[in-house]
Amino acid sequence: MKEEIGSYFQHAYGPVHTGEGNQYIYVQQAASLLREQARDRRRAVSEEDREYLAARFVAPAGLQHARARLSGSRTVLIGGLPGNGRRTAALMLLHDLSEAGGTLHELPDTADDTGSPLLDTGDIGDGDRLLLDLSEADESRFVAVQNTLSDFRSALTTREAHLAVVLPHRLGYLLRDDLKRLAVEIGRPSARRVLTARLRRDGINFTPDEMDGAGLSTFLTQAPMRDVAGLADRIRQQRNTSTADRGFPHWLADALLHQQNQSARVATDLAAEPSGRRKALLLSLAMFHGTAPAVVLYAANSLLGLLSHPPDPAPRLDRADLYAELSAIKAETGPDGNAIFSVPEYDRGVREHFWTYLPDIRRQLRDWFKGCLTELALPDEDRTRAVRRFAEQSLRTDRPQDLVWLADQWTSKRTAARLIPDAAQVLACGLEDDRHGRFFRQQIYEWAVSTETSGRLREVLVVVCAETMSGSHPDQALVRLHHLARRSEGRGEATAREALRKLTAADDRLYRSLLDRFAAGIARGRGAQDRALFLELVDPVRLISYRSVREAQASCWSDILRQKDEFWGPPLTAWLTAAEDVRHRDLVLRVLSTACATDVQVSGRLYRVALGWARAGESAERLRTLNHLLRRIDAAQGIESYDRAA
């Protein structure tokens, strides 16, 4: 008798979605989830995150040489073994130049819009500090970047900017001879000093003897810097959650348990276990570790069914119950009633074994996981952990397309809206991956510009760009959010616009970039969308002292004022109101008068709206503003001007 494989629902959380369409609560939930994850991964180039890194940074060998090279040539190429902290070293070199002014930002690593050069000198502002991470570049991209670097470096000198490049370790033989003088190899910093610096900074004290226990020396000899940082985080977590009678030796021992690699033990256990059902239980528990036993049972039965595994012909009561089956795979239930392996980190070893040594079923594992997350109403924390585990294995085995497929499936109209946070998380995991992040940034760009992207997926992309991509690649997040705002409708358009507003609110460089994009979009015939975005998002007085800002504003207004339906009337009055402030009056009115200088009819239309605005206010300041505008319009058209009453 074949077992029935059905759905298992443990809890219901939040409102039940019984109709068609999205529920906005899930988009908000996705944004909240990604914000929490961003706090746990400090890869961003924001000043707050750089200060956090600087307080815990231990200089590696060669850093002083790299600092001198950057100071003297404005460019340094950072080489070294993977795991030595090359990216962090490059960031810290740029961070130390904070007195140079400008902003510190990472250069885009995808060709976002047609015609965009590989290295665009338009990305260089006065005094900027630029990071270019080529650590995972392939041969063709590495060669192409080098071919454009000479002109880019000339612009660095003109604008007194600096550039730090992280080199790909295995492609050193392709480095051009004229660039080798800029390359500096950094060594591995002392792992013990790195761990000590992080712990001391977090207020964790210990004696030298306590640092020599629990196999720490062996771990520090082999671990890459990211794992050393991870160990410090685990020790801090143990400190925060342990009882008062447990001190540093216990925190360290417990933290090291989670760093153990159980792969060899898992391989031995599986070699002695011929039962397909037990293997299915092993993987199911590994994927849904720490969940209710019934969840593990459902996942195991689903996997067996998907792989067409023959059912057990024995009657159900003649077979072992779930307690016995879990005991047979060295699992138990904890005090909370959830199933776990009795050996720490055994679950990770199981996952790595299946993805590594059963490559022929990876696609079926993807389908299985998608079905489990679709059918199981798991608590949010369990879903988050499961998605992270699946993403980790897909990325480790170079299958980023599996995460793209899941995001697409979980945002289709055929699936429940509660899967929106899961779709956002798989994309965020991909973006944060050192090796595959560029793949996901390119994929999100292609989705953003496509007219076939579903509305639900667009909402997810807005969240992912705003909460994840903006931290490490704000320029690319800006481009994608701009495209999404152009192509979305209803609530999706509103959320994209708000994301653009927040992204540019505290960054003048990004704000100017967005303004330039509006002007370019209108000039290229994308007027309807960019006109509306310009009128909603552009501040009349922000950065108006910059000539390039005024030129972009005037270009946009020139097109807007020629639209006959005069939808621009209310926004125009907001600009006129801003011009009431004498500090900005001349520059704001210069923008508006320049926009209509070549068209008498448009000038008249502008003046008519301004006249109505002045009469509505009935103030002396409005009259002065109106007269100033008239003088500006007359001067732009070569007419002798005179004051005129409102």
N, C-alpha and C positions, 0 to 999 in steps of 0.2 A: 504494500500500500504506500503510495507516494505521499510524503508529508505535504501538508498545505503550507504554502509560504504566503503570509499575509502581512498587513501593516501593523506596526506596533506604535501606539501613541502613549508616551509617558506622561506628558503634561501639556497644557495649553497655556500659551503666554500671549498677553495682549489681546487686542480685538480679533475676532474671527472674520476672515475675509470671505464673504458669501456671494459677492457679485463680480462683475467684470471690471477690468482696469486696475491701476495701481492704488495702493494705500500709501500715503506719504509717510506714515509712521515708519515704514521699513527703510525709506531713503534716509530719514533722520537717524535711524538705528545704525545703518551702514556708516554714516558719517561719524557717529560717536565711536563706533568700533575702530575705525581707521585712525581717529585722533588718539585713542588709547595706545594703539600699536606704534604709532609714530613716536610717542614718548619713550618707548622701550628700545628704539633703534636710532641712535644718534649718528646718522650718516649725512645729515643735512649740512648746508653751508651757512645757515642763519647764525647771527652773532651769538645768540644764546647758546646754541649747540657748540659753537667753536670755543666759547668761554668754558663750557663744561669739559671739552676735550683738553684745552690748554691747562686746566687745573690738574689734570691727571696724566699729562703727557711726559714721557721719558724719552729724551733725545737719543736716537740711534747713532751708531758710528757713521760718519760721513755727512751728518747734517750741517755741521759748521762749514764744510766745503760747499755744500749746496746753497747755503745762505749767501756765501760770498759770490757764487756764480750768479744767483738771482739778482743780487744787488748790482753787480757789475755789468751784466748783459741783459737784464730785464727778463730773461728767460732761463729756466732750468729744466732739464729733463731728468726725472727721477727713475732710476733703475734699481733692481734688487730682486731677491727671491720672493715669490708669493708667500704671504703670511708674515712678512717683515714689517708691515704697516706703512707701505709706500704712499697710499692715498692720505692717510692721517699725517704723515710727514709733510706731504705737499700742502695740505690744508694749513698746518701749523706755520710753515714758512710764509705763506701768504697772510695768515692772521697776524704774524709779527710785524707786518708792514702796514698796520692799521693807520699809522700817522700819515701815510701817503694819500689818504682821502679816497674818494670814489667808493665803490662797493666791491664786495667779494662775491663772485658768482661763478657757476660752472657753465662752460660753453656747451651749447647744444650738440648732441651726438647723432642726430638724425636729420635727413634732408626733408624738412617739414613742408615747405611750399615750393612749387615749381620755380626753378631759377635760383634757389638759395645756394650760395657757395658753401663749400665744406667748412671753411673758416671765414666767417663774415666779419669784416672790420667794423661793421655797424654795431656789433656786440661790444665794442670797446668804448667805454666812457673815460673821461678824464680821471686819471689816478686809479683806475679800476685794477683789481687783483683777480686774475682769471685762472680757473682750474680746468684742465683738459685731461680726462681720465681715459687713456687708451689701453688700460691693463688687459682688457678682453677683446681688443681689436683684432681683426683677421689681417692677413697679409695685404690684401688689396686696399683696405681702408688705411692701414698704417702707412703705406707708400703714398697714397693720395693725400693724406694730411701733410706729410713731409713736403710734398710738391707745392703746397700753398702756404707753408709756414714762413717763407722768406718775406713775402709781401705783408703778411699778418704781423710779423715782428717789426717791420718798418712803422706800421701804425701804432704799435706799442710805444715806440720811442716818441713819436709825435705827440701822443696823448699821455705820456709819462705813466704808462700802465705796466703791469708785471704779469708774467705767465708761468705757471708751473704745470708740467706735463708728466703724467704717470705713464711710463713706458711698458709695453707688453714684454714680459720676461723672455719668452721663447723666440722673439723676433728680433733680437739684438743684431743679428747678422744683416738685417735690412736697413739699419740706421745709416743714413747718408754721411759721408766723410765730413761734409761741412757743418754737420750738427753734432758730431761726436765731442767737440770741445765743450758743448753745453751739458753733456750727460754726466751725472754723478751717481755712483752706486752707493746706496745706503745699506748698512748691515742690520742685523737683528738686534734690537735693544734687549737689555737684560730683562728676561721674563719675570724674574723675582722682583726687580725694581719696579716694573710695571704693575705687578700685583700689589706690592707694598704701597705704591703711590695712590692707587685707586682705593685701597682699604683705608689708608690714613685719611684720605680726603672725605671718606664717608663716615669718619669718626669711629672706626673699628681698630682697637688697640690689641697688641699681642706681643709676646716675647720672641726673641730669635729662636729659642728651642721649640716653641709652638709652631713655627713656620717650617720645621724640618720633619714633621710627622706626616702620617697618613699617605705616604707615597707621593708627596707634593713635588719633590725634586724630579722624579721620573716624568711627571706630567709637564712640568715647566720646561724640561729639556726638549720635548717634542711638539708642544702645542703651538699653533699659530697665534698671533697676537689677539685675534678676535675671540679665541677660546680662553685666553688668559683673562680678557675683559669679561667674558661670560662667567668664568669662575668667580671673579670678584662680585659680580651681580648676584650669583647664587649664595655666596657667603653672606652678603648683605640681606638677602631674603631670609636666610636661616636665622640671622640675628634678629630680624623683625618678627619672626613667627615662633621662635623657640621659647621654651619656658625659662624662668629666671635661673634655674639651677644648671643650665647648660651654657658653656662658654665657648671661646674661640676654637679649641680643639674639636669640639663636637660640631660646630658650624662648618669647619673645614672638612672634617671627615664626611659629613652628610653631603656637602656640596660636591666633593670629589666622587662620591658614589654615582652622581648623575653625569659625570664625565666619562664613566667607564664605557668601553666598547665591548659589547656582548656578542659581536658578530660570530666569532669562532665558536662560542658556546651554542649559539642558535644553530649553526651549521651542523654541529655534532648531534644535537638533539633531533633535528629534522632528518638526518641520515638514518637514525634509528627508529623513525616514526613513518611507517608506510601508509597510514590511514589518511585518505583524502579529507574525511570529515574533521579529523583532528587538526590537519593543516589549515582547513578553512576556519576553524575556531581560533587557531593561533593568530592568523592574519586579522580576523575580525576583532579580536580583543586588542591586538596591537593598534589597529586603526581607531577603535572606540574605547581606548583604555580609560578606565575610571568612570564608565557609564554603567547603567543597570544591566544585570545579566540577560534580561529579555532582549535588550538592544543587541548584545553580542550574538544571541541565538538567531535573531532575525537576520542580521548581517551574514552570519555563516550559512544559513539556509539559502539566502539570496545568491551568495557566491556559488554554492553548489549547483543551484538551478541554472545560473547563467553559464556555467562551464559544462552543463549537461552531465553532471556527475550522477551515476546510477544511485537511486534511493536505497536505503536499507529495507529489505523485504520483511524484517521481523516486526511484529506488532509493537506499537509505541510503548506499552507497559513492559515489554520484554527487553527494551533497550535502556541504556543508562540514562539517568536524569542529568540535568544540567550541572548540578553540583559535582557529580562524579566526573563529568566530561571536563569541567574546568579544573578539577584537581589533577586530572591526568595530564594536563598541559602546564602544570606548576602555576596555577592561578588560584586566587582566593577572593573572597569578598571582604572589603574593609568595614570599618565601623559604620560607615554611611550606607552600607549595603551594595556598593558598586564593585564591579569586578576589576581586579588588577593582577598583574604578575607578581609573584613573590620575590623575584630578583630585580633590583633596580636597573633601569635602562634596558631590560630585556625586550620591551615593546619596540624600542627603536631598532634593536638588532634584528627583530623579526621583519620589520618593514623593510629594512635595507637588504635583507637576504632575499625576500620575494622579488623586489624590484631589480635586484642585481642578477640573480640566478634563474629567474623565470621571465626573461625578456619577451618571450612569445605570448604572454598573456597580459602584457601591460595595457593594451587597448581594452580588454575585457575588464581589467581592474578599474579603469577609468569609468566604464559604463556601470560597473557594480557600485562604485562610490557615488556616482551621480544618482542612481536609483535609491541608495540608502538615504542620502541627504534629502531627496525629494519626498520620500515616504515617511521618514521618521521625524516626529515632532520632538526633537531634542531640545534641552535647555540651551540658551545662547552660549554659555561657556563650553559645553560639550561640542557644539557645532564648530565653534571657533578653533578649538584644539584639533578636531578631526580635519578641518579644511587645511590648517597649517601643516599637519602631518602628510596629507596627500600632496600638497604643493611642494613640500620639501623633497619628497621622493621623485616627483615628476621633473623638478628642476635639476636634481642631482643626476638623473639619468638622461638629461638633455631631451626632455619631452615638454617644452613650454607650450606646444600647441594643444596639449591636453587641458591646460588651464584656460586657454582661449576658448576651446570648445565648451568647457563647463560654463564659463561666463555667458557665452552665447545661448546655451541651452537654458540656463537658469533665469534668463531675462526674456524668454519668449512668452508670447501670450498664452501658451498652453500650460505654463507652470504657475504655481502659486506665488503671490507677491512676497511671501515670507522668505523666499530664496534670494531676494535682492541683496541682503547683507553678505550672503555666501558668495554671490557673484562678485561683489566689490572686494571681498577679501582675497579671492584667488588672483585677481588682477593686481592687488596691492602686493601680495607675496611675490609675484613675478617682477613687478617694478623694483622691489627692494633687493632682488637677487643681483649679486655682483656680475655674474656671467651672462645672464639673460635679460637684465633690465632694459637694455637697448632694444631688444626684440619686442618687448611689451610697449615701450614708448612709440615704436614705429607702428605696431598694430593698433594702438589707441588712436594714433593720428589717422590711419586709414579708416577706422570706424567713424571718427569725428567728421571727416569730409564726405563720407558716403551718404547718399540720399536713401539708401536701403536699410540703414541702421534703425532698429526698432526704438520707439520712444522710451521704453523701459531701460534698454541698454544705454541710451543716451543719458538718462538720469544717473545710472551707475557710473558712467564715464566722468560726469561732472563731479561726483563725489570723490572718485579716485584721483582725478587731476587736482582737485582743490585740497584734499587731505593728505595725499601721499606724494604724488609727483612734484607738487609745488615745493616740498621741503628740500629736495635734492636737485631738481631741474625746473626752477620756476619759469624760465623762458619758454621751455617746451610746454609746460602746463598752460601758460598764457595763450600760446598758439592754439592748443586744442580746445581750451575753453571758449576762445573767440569763435572757432568754427562751430562748436556746439551751440553757442548762443545764436549764431546765424541760422542754424538749420533745425533747431528744436521748436516746439510749439507748446503753448499753454504753460503748465507748471514747470516743465523742463526748461523752457526758455527763461523763465523767471529765475530759476535756481542757477542757471549758467551765468546770467547777468550779475546776480548777487555774488557768485564766486569770483567773477572778474573784478567786481568792485573791491572785494576783500583782498584779493591777491595784489592789487595795485595800490591799495590805500596807503600803505606804509613804505612803498618802494618807488621813488621818483623815476628810477631807470625803467622799471616795468611800465609805469604809467605813461612815460614818453613813448615807449615801444608800442603800447596799445593805441595811443593817439596816432602814431605813424601808420599803424595797420588800418585804422579807420580811414585815414586820408587815402591810402593806397587802394583799399577796397572800393571806396566810392569812385576813385579815378578809373578803376578797372571794370566798372559797371555793376558792382554788387551794392548799388545804392540803397535799396529799400531796407535791408537788414542793418547796414552800417550807419545809415542816417539815424535810425531809431536808437542804436547803441550809443552813438556819439551824443545825442541829445540827452540820454538818460545818465550816462556815466562820466561825461567830461565836466570838470569843474571850471567855470569861467575864469577864475583867477589863479588856479594852481599852476605854478611854474611859468606864468605868463611873461615874466621878464626874459625868458629864453626866446631868442628869435625863431629857432626851429619849432618851438611849441606854437608860437603865434602863426607861423606859416602853415602848419598842419591844421590849426583851428580855422584859419581863413579859407583854406582849401575845402574843408568840409562844409563850412557855412556857405561858400559860393555855390555849391551844388544844392544844398538844402533850400536856400532862398529862391531858387529857380523852380521849386515844386509848387504848382499852382493851387493845390488844395489847402495850402497854408496851415498844415498840421503843426508847423514850426512856431506858430504864434505864441502859445503859452511858454515854451522853452525860451523863446527869444526875450520875453519879458523878464525871465529870471536873469538873463545875461545883462539886461538893462538895469535891473535892480542892483546887480553886483557892481555895475559901473557908477552907481550913486556914491560909492566909497571913492573919495578923491584920490586915494593911494593907487587905485587900479583903473581909474576912469579912462585915462588916455589910452592905455594899452588895450583894454577890452574894446573900446570903441574903434581903435585902430584895426583890430581884427575884423569887426563887422563892416566897417567902411571899405576895407581892402577886399572883402568878399564880394562886394557889389560894384566895385569901382568901374568895371568895363560895361555895365549894363544899366542904363538910365531907368528902365522900367523896374528892374529889381531894386534899385536904389529908392525909387518912389514907394515901392511896396514896403521896404524896410522902414522908411520914414513914417509911413502911415501907421504902422503898428506901434512905432515908438511914440507918435503923437497921441494915440489913444492911451498908451501906458502912462504918459506924463499927465494927461488930463484926469485919468482915474485917480492918480495919487494926489494931485493938487498941492504939490510942495515945491518950494523954491529949489531944492536940490534936484528934483526931477526936471525942472525947467532948465537948470544949468546943464544937466546931463544931455537933454534933448538938443540944446543949442551946440554943445560940444560935438555931438554926433553929426549935426548938420554941417558944421565947419569941416569935420573930417571927411564927410561925403563930398562936399564941394572941392576940398583940396585934392582928393583922389581923382576927381574928374576935371581938375584945372579950372574951377569956377571960383570967382571972387565971392567970399562968404560974408554973411551978416547974421546977427542974432535975430531970432524969430520967437515971438511969444507963443506959449502953448494954448 
